[in-house]
């Protein structure tokens, strides 16, 4: 956690809503992207990430600074996402929500990139919840192993083995094989 984030978190714990607002603005995009990957629906992901920020604000006094604010917040967000999945079990359609935009002018190249991205997201959404979550945190949010361990409340060795298994499962999905 950088000094600026530590200061914003400290001020937030003292009840400074403006400081917490800065934390929200800093992490809202990452939070929505993570939630989209977990629930497979961008509109639900926006709602869930906002709900998680509300819960984080209500419980900011429980944040002890043993990990980054975002890693702590991710635990709240993933719990909300999994609760929603248990209640609704959506179809998990892959979304193209602007993440696949390219500056290339060649329509054929754009179509190929979009097709590859759709194939990747479809494969990610077919992974188990544990595998999908660790792939998203590692490769899309670029969490370190230590941050993943803190966010998921698992040992570092489990992060490494689960990430290896998730990568193998994703390769198998992309190849059209069962892992």
Protein Blocks (a to p, Z undefined) as FASTA:
>chain_A
ZZklmmmmmmmmnopaklmmmmmmmmmmmmmmmmmmmnopaklmmmmmmmmmmmmmmmmm
mpgolacfklmmmmmmmmmmmmmmmmnopghiacdehjmgcfbfblklmmmmmmmmmmmm
mmmmmpcfklmmmmmmmmmnopafklmmmmnopafklmmmmmmmmmmmmmmmmnopaZZ
